[in-house]
Amino acid sequence: MPSQHQKFERKKRNSCEESRRTQTTFLKHDTMIVRHLFPRQGRQLLALNRQAYIPRRFSSTDTPTSTPVETIARSPVEEARPSITAETPLKSSNSAESITRAATETSRVKAKQRDQFHSLGTTVGVSYKPEDIIRSPPSPSDITLELLLASQTHLGHSTSRWNPQNSRYIFGIRDGIHIISLDITAAYLRRAAKVVEEVAVRGGLILFAGTRPGQKRIVVRAAELAKSYHLFERWIPGSLTNGEQILGHCDQKVVNLLDQEVPELSAVADPTKDAPPGSYIRANKSILKPDLVVCLNPLENEPLLHECGLNNVPTIGIIDTDADATKVTYPIPANDDSLRSVGVIAGVLGRAGQAGQKRRMEKAKRRLENAAIEGE
């Protein structure tokens, strides 16, 4: 029977052998990891460009000179840059000459092709540009059904929002909206243009009003053509019915037949100019009222139309299928929501006012000439 000491020695030997076996296993694993790691990383390192690390003096093919020259060590980036030699100006001059010759040859070929094929192909005609409506609006003689159709003047509102008084202007229904008759629109637009022209011939005051977003440039351009006045902001209620209080502070001027101001007659025409503030004369100052009002959005300017009716001022308005045609004197059934539609109608009326102003100036010149002849 083994003694206690022998058992202890045997157990100690077994533990030592077990620890050596474990260390050997760990070493084998470490060696295996290193063995597998080296080829993978080594291939990537060998794949790098090693040309940048080769010194210049080992790869140079120049023959050494007898006189040693000290050189400054340069970085790999500087080594890769091309060196500038004395032949560079010559090469640049040659390249400039070649570029000039190539450009001359190209222009000659293009000119030859243009001479040979200038009569072939197609020519792009007049295309639609939104700015043309404002820059060069159509005249009353240019009114056609095609122009009105392209300007979307025939599109009304939903059938559920229509005003029964506009049934005579409606052509039909399509996709739940009313279609305005373009024949009626063209006829009513020509009539309104004639009214604007005749008022301008007689020297009347015309007011163009359009307060919706986007109508500012359209209103201003139409007023410039007709040499009239414009309103693109909110109408102040009472400007006509209570104009002495609202517009009494505005100055007035007197002009001759050629629209030239006559300062000598300003005091006679406006006696309240030199009157003290708050006096009876200044409080009862008479104001000038428009002879014709052109409203591009009657739905938002009902106070303006109401005051014009109280003061017997004729009005022209764009009447959509949901508007009340009885609010204006000369309605124009058309789409009042489209800026293109409003631009065409306002441009036609502005051109009519321009034609009227031209006729008035011609009459004034003839009248002055006749007066000068009679005076002699």
SULLIN-V542034 format. One record per residue. N is the residue number from 1. PHI is phi in radians with two decimals (none if undefined). NEAR is the number of other C-alpha atoms within 10 Angstrom. Layout:
n;phi;near
N;PHI;NEAR
N;PHI;NEAR
//
This chain:
n;phi;near
1;none;4
2;-1.19;6
3;-1.48;7
4;-1.12;8
5;-1.17;9
6;-1.16;11
7;-1.06;10
8;-1.15;11
9;-1.13;11
10;-1.14;11
11;-1.13;11
12;-1.16;12
13;-1.11;11
14;-1.09;11
15;-1.17;12
16;-1.17;12
17;-1.10;11
18;-1.13;12
19;-1.19;12
20;-1.14;11
21;-1.11;12
22;-1.16;12
23;-1.11;12
24;-1.11;12
25;-1.11;12
26;-1.08;12
27;-1.14;12
28;-1.12;12
29;-1.12;12
30;-1.09;12
31;-1.13;12
32;-1.13;11
33;-1.14;11
34;-1.16;11
35;-1.14;11
36;-1.41;11
37;-1.31;11
38;-1.12;10
39;-1.10;11
40;-1.17;10
41;-1.28;10
42;-1.17;10
43;-1.10;10
44;-1.18;9
45;-1.20;11
46;-1.23;9
47;-1.32;8
48;-1.21;9
49;-1.32;8
50;-1.67;9
51;-1.18;10
52;-1.23;13
53;-1.69;9
54;-1.43;10
55;-1.09;14
56;-1.14;14
57;-1.24;8
58;-1.47;7
59;-1.76;9
60;-1.36;9
61;-1.83;8
62;-1.24;7
63;-1.40;6
64;-1.17;9
65;-1.60;7
66;-1.30;6
67;-1.57;6
68;-1.25;7
69;-2.10;8
70;-1.39;6
71;-1.99;6
72;-1.64;6
73;-1.13;10
74;-1.99;10
75;-1.33;11
76;-1.04;14
77;-1.16;8
78;-1.18;10
79;-1.13;13
80;-1.33;9
81;-1.28;8
82;-1.25;7
83;-1.41;8
84;-1.59;8
85;-2.03;7
86;-1.29;7
87;-1.44;8
88;-1.10;11
89;-1.01;11
90;-1.14;10
91;-1.13;11
92;-1.14;11
93;-1.14;11
94;-1.13;12
95;-1.15;12
96;-1.12;12
97;-1.12;12
98;-1.16;12
99;-1.14;12
100;-1.11;12
101;-1.11;11
102;-1.14;12
103;-1.15;12
104;-1.11;12
105;-1.14;12
106;-1.13;12
107;-1.13;11
108;-1.16;12
109;-1.15;12
110;-1.12;12
111;-1.13;11
112;-1.14;12
113;-1.14;11
114;-1.16;12
115;-1.22;10
116;-1.41;10
117;-2.06;9
118;-1.21;9
119;-1.51;8
120;-1.72;8
121;1.56;6
122;-2.08;6
123;-2.03;6
124;-1.27;5
125;-1.45;6
126;-1.27;6
127;-1.94;6
128;-1.34;9
129;-2.28;7
130;-1.02;11
131;-1.25;11
132;-1.14;12
133;-1.13;22
134;-1.56;19
135;-1.20;11
136;-2.32;11
137;-1.21;23
138;-1.27;22
139;-1.66;18
140;-1.02;22
141;-1.29;10
142;-1.60;10
143;-1.26;17
144;-2.36;12
145;-1.16;16
146;-1.14;9
147;-1.12;16
148;-1.16;20
149;-1.18;13
150;-1.19;12
151;-1.53;19
152;1.12;19
153;-1.33;28
154;-1.54;23
155;-1.49;25
156;-1.75;25
157;-1.76;20
158;-1.09;16
159;-1.12;16
160;-1.35;10
161;-1.95;13
162;-1.35;19
163;-1.79;15
164;-1.02;12
165;-1.19;13
166;-1.66;18
167;-1.12;13
168;-1.28;11
169;-1.67;21
170;-1.59;21
171;-1.52;15
172;-3.14;11
173;-2.22;14
174;-2.55;11
175;0.96;8
176;1.43;11
177;-2.19;17
178;-1.44;25
179;-1.87;23
180;-1.45;27
181;-1.24;19
182;-1.27;23
183;-1.10;15
184;-1.20;17
185;-1.07;22
186;-1.12;21
187;-1.15;13
188;-1.22;17
189;-1.22;24
190;-1.13;19
191;-1.12;16
192;-1.13;24
193;-1.11;22
194;-1.15;17
195;-1.12;20
196;-1.09;27
197;-1.12;25
198;-1.21;18
199;-1.16;18
200;-1.19;26
201;-1.10;20
202;-1.53;12
203;1.29;16
204;-1.36;17
205;-1.56;17
206;-1.99;23
207;-2.08;22
208;-1.74;25
209;-2.15;27
210;-2.73;27
211;-1.91;19
212;-1.40;15
213;-1.08;9
214;1.66;12
215;-1.64;20
216;-1.10;16
217;-1.13;13
218;-1.14;27
219;-1.16;28
220;-1.12;21
221;-1.14;22
222;-1.10;28
223;-1.19;25
224;-1.14;15
225;-1.14;18
226;-1.51;26
227;0.93;18
228;-2.18;21
229;-2.02;17
230;-2.39;21
231;-2.49;16
232;-2.13;18
233;-2.04;13
234;-1.15;13
235;-1.29;16
236;-1.42;10
237;-1.06;16
238;1.64;15
239;-1.17;18
240;-1.81;22
241;-1.31;15
242;-2.29;13
243;-1.18;18
244;-1.09;19
245;-1.55;16
246;-1.55;15
247;-1.92;16
248;-1.19;18
249;-1.44;16
250;-1.35;9
251;-1.42;11
252;-2.14;13
253;-2.32;14
254;-1.91;16
255;-2.18;12
256;-1.59;9
257;-1.16;14
258;-1.70;13
259;1.07;11
260;-1.73;10
261;-1.20;13
262;-2.01;11
263;-1.12;11
264;-1.14;10
265;-1.70;12
266;-1.16;16
267;-1.19;14
268;-1.25;11
269;-1.33;12
270;-2.19;18
271;-1.23;12
272;-1.49;21
273;-1.15;18
274;-1.69;10
275;-1.33;13
276;-1.19;10
277;-1.09;12
278;1.47;9
279;-1.33;10
280;-1.18;11
281;-1.16;15
282;-1.21;20
283;-1.22;15
284;-1.88;14
285;-1.22;17
286;-1.42;14
287;-2.01;20
288;-1.51;11
289;-1.95;17
290;-1.19;18
291;-1.56;17
292;-2.75;21
293;-2.11;24
294;-1.88;25
295;-1.89;27
296;-1.54;27
297;-2.40;21
298;-1.12;25
299;-1.10;18
300;-1.57;15
301;-2.14;17
302;-1.12;16
303;-1.05;16
304;-1.12;21
305;-1.16;24
306;-1.15;17
307;-1.18;17
308;-1.12;23
309;-1.16;15
310;-1.21;10
311;-1.79;13
312;1.00;11
313;-1.74;18
314;-1.18;17
315;-2.30;23
316;-2.18;25
317;-2.51;25
318;-1.48;27
319;-1.88;27
320;-1.55;30
321;-1.21;28
322;-1.81;19
323;-1.70;21
324;-1.76;17
325;-1.25;20
326;-1.35;11
327;-1.35;19
328;-2.08;24
329;-1.43;17
330;-2.14;20
331;-1.33;22
332;-2.17;26
333;-1.18;29
334;-2.89;31
335;-1.38;24
336;-1.70;27
337;-1.66;18
338;-1.50;14
339;-1.17;20
340;-1.19;22
341;-1.12;24
342;-1.13;25
343;-1.12;27
344;-1.16;23
345;-1.14;32
346;-1.14;30
347;-1.14;27
348;-1.11;26
349;-1.17;31
350;-1.14;31
351;-1.13;26
352;-1.11;29
353;-1.11;29
354;-1.12;24
355;-1.11;20
356;-1.14;25
357;-1.13;24
358;-1.13;16
359;-1.11;16
360;-1.14;20
361;-1.16;16
362;-1.13;13
363;-1.12;15
364;-1.15;16
365;-1.14;13
366;-1.12;12
367;-1.16;13
368;-1.18;13
369;-1.12;12
370;-1.13;11
371;-1.15;11
372;-1.17;10
373;-1.18;9
374;-1.17;8
375;-1.20;7
376;-1.24;5
//
